[in-house]
Amino acid sequence: MLKEFKEFAMKGNMLDMAIGFILGAAFGTVIKSLVDDILMPIVSSVFGTPDFTNLFTVLKAPADTTGVNMSSIEAVREAGGIALGYGLFINALIAFIILAFILFLVVKNINKLKKAEEEAPPAGPTQEDLLAEIRDLLAKS
């Protein structure tokens, strides 16, 4: 059973998939930083909101609101309140759109490269040329 598992885990496509997951997680971290640290401050400055992560609606206020900073979604949730964090959703949506667009560009360029490889003429004589040459040599002898 251990041998079968080792064969399964060491298949080429399984390793490729594992590498893809690892790179995908790292790529997701980079995109999250791009959205949170570069794009969202620009978008927030245009809309006049300092940070989208603090855009929320309190659905149920905490029982004891003394000492609770009601301008922070984390503080409301830690105090036991229920908050609808639509700003966090906006951030996630922007990150998803950027990630989807970048992946679209990557796949588009890979497909373009594959198409260029397929259209490249084969090097050397074709099979028909070789067969004709063999036929001519046989006819001479």
C-alpha positions as YAML, in Angstrom:
chain: A
units: angstrom
residues:
- id: 1
  name: MET
  ca: [0.00, 0.00, 0.00]
- id: 2
  name: LEU
  ca: [2.87, 2.38, 0.79]
- id: 3
  name: LYS
  ca: [4.45, 1.57, -2.57]
- id: 4
  name: GLU
  ca: [1.19, 2.37, -4.39]
- id: 5
  name: PHE
  ca: [0.91, 5.67, -2.54]
- id: 6
  name: LYS
  ca: [4.50, 6.55, -3.45]
- id: 7
  name: GLU
  ca: [3.80, 5.80, -7.14]
- id: 8
  name: PHE
  ca: [0.63, 7.90, -6.99]
- id: 9
  name: ALA
  ca: [2.34, 10.85, -5.28]
- id: 10
  name: MET
  ca: [5.31, 10.81, -7.64]
- id: 11
  name: LYS
  ca: [3.35, 10.92, -10.89]
- id: 12
  name: GLY
  ca: [4.39, 13.86, -13.02]
- id: 13
  name: ASN
  ca: [1.00, 15.53, -13.18]
- id: 14
  name: MET
  ca: [0.57, 15.22, -9.40]
- id: 15
  name: LEU
  ca: [3.85, 17.04, -8.78]
- id: 16
  name: ASP
  ca: [2.92, 19.69, -11.35]
- id: 17
  name: MET
  ca: [-0.37, 20.23, -9.57]
- id: 18
  name: ALA
  ca: [1.35, 20.54, -6.17]
- id: 19
  name: ILE
  ca: [3.78, 23.09, -7.57]
- id: 20
  name: GLY
  ca: [0.85, 24.96, -9.11]
- id: 21
  name: PHE
  ca: [-0.91, 25.15, -5.73]
- id: 22
  name: ILE
  ca: [2.20, 26.46, -4.02]
- id: 23
  name: LEU
  ca: [2.80, 29.08, -6.71]
- id: 24
  name: GLY
  ca: [-0.89, 29.98, -6.66]
- id: 25
  name: ALA
  ca: [-0.79, 30.63, -2.92]
- id: 26
  name: ALA
  ca: [2.31, 32.79, -3.28]
- id: 27
  name: PHE
  ca: [0.74, 34.63, -6.23]
- id: 28
  name: GLY
  ca: [-2.40, 35.21, -4.16]
- id: 29
  name: THR
  ca: [-0.29, 36.80, -1.43]
- id: 30
  name: VAL
  ca: [1.35, 39.14, -3.93]
- id: 31
  name: ILE
  ca: [-2.04, 40.11, -5.40]
- id: 32
  name: LYS
  ca: [-3.47, 40.70, -1.92]
- id: 33
  name: SER
  ca: [-0.57, 43.02, -1.13]
- id: 34
  name: LEU
  ca: [-1.02, 44.80, -4.47]
- id: 35
  name: VAL
  ca: [-4.69, 45.39, -3.73]
- id: 36
  name: ASP
  ca: [-4.38, 46.25, -0.03]
- id: 37
  name: ASP
  ca: [-1.20, 48.31, -0.13]
- id: 38
  name: ILE
  ca: [-1.18, 49.96, -3.56]
- id: 39
  name: LEU
  ca: [-4.57, 49.99, -5.27]
- id: 40
  name: MET
  ca: [-6.95, 50.41, -2.33]
- id: 41
  name: PRO
  ca: [-5.27, 53.59, -1.01]
- id: 42
  name: ILE
  ca: [-5.64, 55.09, -4.50]
- id: 43
  name: VAL
  ca: [-9.27, 53.98, -4.84]
- id: 44
  name: SER
  ca: [-10.01, 55.08, -1.28]
- id: 45
  name: SER
  ca: [-8.57, 58.53, -1.91]
- id: 46
  name: VAL
  ca: [-10.78, 58.93, -4.98]
- id: 47
  name: PHE
  ca: [-13.92, 58.00, -3.03]
- id: 48
  name: GLY
  ca: [-12.85, 59.90, 0.09]
- id: 49
  name: THR
  ca: [-12.98, 56.83, 2.32]
- id: 50
  name: PRO
  ca: [-9.74, 56.21, 4.19]
- id: 51
  name: ASP
  ca: [-10.05, 52.43, 4.04]
- id: 52
  name: PHE
  ca: [-12.66, 50.09, 2.56]
- id: 53
  name: THR
  ca: [-12.04, 47.46, 5.23]
- id: 54
  name: ASN
  ca: [-13.87, 49.63, 7.74]
- id: 55
  name: LEU
  ca: [-17.00, 50.00, 5.63]
- id: 56
  name: PHE
  ca: [-19.58, 47.93, 7.47]
- id: 57
  name: THR
  ca: [-23.09, 47.94, 8.85]
- id: 58
  name: VAL
  ca: [-23.80, 46.84, 12.41]
- id: 59
  name: LEU
  ca: [-26.60, 44.28, 12.35]
- id: 60
  name: LYS
  ca: [-26.54, 43.62, 16.11]
- id: 61
  name: ALA
  ca: [-24.69, 45.90, 18.46]
- id: 62
  name: PRO
  ca: [-22.64, 44.38, 21.27]
- id: 63
  name: ALA
  ca: [-24.46, 44.08, 24.58]
- id: 64
  name: ASP
  ca: [-21.94, 46.33, 26.31]
- id: 65
  name: THR
  ca: [-20.76, 49.15, 24.04]
- id: 66
  name: THR
  ca: [-18.70, 50.97, 26.66]
- id: 67
  name: GLY
  ca: [-15.10, 51.13, 25.55]
- id: 68
  name: VAL
  ca: [-15.90, 49.60, 22.14]
- id: 69
  name: ASN
  ca: [-14.60, 51.46, 19.09]
- id: 70
  name: MET
  ca: [-17.66, 51.28, 16.86]
- id: 71
  name: SER
  ca: [-15.67, 52.58, 13.86]
- id: 72
  name: SER
  ca: [-13.74, 49.33, 13.51]
- id: 73
  name: ILE
  ca: [-15.33, 46.11, 12.29]
- id: 74
  name: GLU
  ca: [-12.82, 44.01, 14.22]
- id: 75
  name: ALA
  ca: [-13.66, 45.80, 17.47]
- id: 76
  name: VAL
  ca: [-17.41, 45.35, 16.93]
- id: 77
  name: ARG
  ca: [-16.97, 41.64, 16.23]
- id: 78
  name: GLU
  ca: [-14.60, 41.12, 19.18]
- id: 79
  name: ALA
  ca: [-17.10, 42.80, 21.51]
- id: 80
  name: GLY
  ca: [-19.74, 40.28, 20.44]
- id: 81
  name: GLY
  ca: [-21.58, 42.35, 17.87]
- id: 82
  name: ILE
  ca: [-22.60, 41.24, 14.40]
- id: 83
  name: ALA
  ca: [-21.42, 43.38, 11.51]
- id: 84
  name: LEU
  ca: [-21.93, 43.08, 7.78]
- id: 85
  name: GLY
  ca: [-18.49, 43.87, 6.31]
- id: 86
  name: TYR
  ca: [-19.20, 44.95, 2.75]
- id: 87
  name: GLY
  ca: [-15.89, 46.84, 2.58]
- id: 88
  name: LEU
  ca: [-13.99, 43.59, 3.08]
- id: 89
  name: PHE
  ca: [-16.09, 42.09, 0.28]
- id: 90
  name: ILE
  ca: [-15.20, 45.02, -2.01]
- id: 91
  name: ASN
  ca: [-11.50, 44.42, -1.29]
- id: 92
  name: ALA
  ca: [-11.85, 40.70, -2.03]
- id: 93
  name: LEU
  ca: [-13.79, 41.41, -5.22]
- id: 94
  name: ILE
  ca: [-11.14, 43.82, -6.49]
- id: 95
  name: ALA
  ca: [-8.41, 41.29, -5.70]
- id: 96
  name: PHE
  ca: [-10.35, 38.58, -7.55]
- id: 97
  name: ILE
  ca: [-10.85, 40.75, -10.64]
- id: 98
  name: ILE
  ca: [-7.15, 41.64, -10.76]
- id: 99
  name: LEU
  ca: [-6.12, 38.01, -10.28]
- id: 100
  name: ALA
  ca: [-8.57, 36.79, -12.94]
- id: 101
  name: PHE
  ca: [-7.33, 39.42, -15.41]
- id: 102
  name: ILE
  ca: [-3.67, 38.52, -14.82]
- id: 103
  name: LEU
  ca: [-4.42, 34.81, -15.25]
- id: 104
  name: PHE
  ca: [-6.34, 35.63, -18.44]
- id: 105
  name: LEU
  ca: [-3.27, 37.42, -19.80]
- id: 106
  name: VAL
  ca: [-1.00, 34.52, -18.83]
- id: 107
  name: VAL
  ca: [-3.24, 31.90, -20.47]
- id: 108
  name: LYS
  ca: [-3.71, 34.08, -23.56]
- id: 109
  name: ASN
  ca: [0.06, 34.41, -24.03]
- id: 110
  name: ILE
  ca: [0.68, 30.70, -23.42]
- id: 111
  name: ASN
  ca: [-1.96, 29.83, -26.03]
- id: 112
  name: LYS
  ca: [-0.32, 32.26, -28.45]
- id: 113
  name: LEU
  ca: [3.05, 30.58, -27.92]
- id: 114
  name: LYS
  ca: [1.55, 27.11, -28.41]
- id: 115
  name: LYS
  ca: [-0.15, 28.23, -31.61]
- id: 116
  name: ALA
  ca: [3.14, 29.65, -32.91]
- id: 117
  name: GLU
  ca: [4.88, 26.33, -32.18]
- id: 118
  name: GLU
  ca: [2.17, 24.37, -33.98]
- id: 119
  name: GLU
  ca: [2.32, 26.59, -37.06]
- id: 120
  name: ALA
  ca: [6.10, 26.36, -37.36]
- id: 121
  name: PRO
  ca: [7.09, 24.35, -40.46]
- id: 122
  name: PRO
  ca: [8.75, 21.02, -39.72]
- id: 123
  name: ALA
  ca: [12.50, 21.00, -40.02]
- id: 124
  name: GLY
  ca: [14.00, 18.94, -42.82]
- id: 125
  name: PRO
  ca: [12.27, 17.00, -45.60]
- id: 126
  name: THR
  ca: [8.74, 15.73, -45.24]
- id: 127
  name: GLN
  ca: [7.86, 12.06, -45.07]
- id: 128
  name: GLU
  ca: [6.69, 12.14, -48.68]
- id: 129
  name: ASP
  ca: [10.02, 13.58, -49.83]
- id: 130
  name: LEU
  ca: [11.93, 10.81, -48.04]
- id: 131
  name: LEU
  ca: [9.70, 8.10, -49.51]
- id: 132
  name: ALA
  ca: [10.13, 9.53, -53.00]
- id: 133
  name: GLU
  ca: [13.90, 9.58, -52.52]
- id: 134
  name: ILE
  ca: [13.89, 5.94, -51.37]
- id: 135
  name: ARG
  ca: [11.73, 5.01, -54.36]
- id: 136
  name: ASP
  ca: [14.11, 6.72, -56.76]
- id: 137
  name: LEU
  ca: [17.13, 4.98, -55.17]
- id: 138
  name: LEU
  ca: [15.41, 1.60, -55.45]
- id: 139
  name: ALA
  ca: [14.52, 2.29, -59.08]
- id: 140
  name: LYS
  ca: [18.18, 3.02, -59.91]
- id: 141
  name: SER
  ca: [19.44, -0.25, -58.43]
...
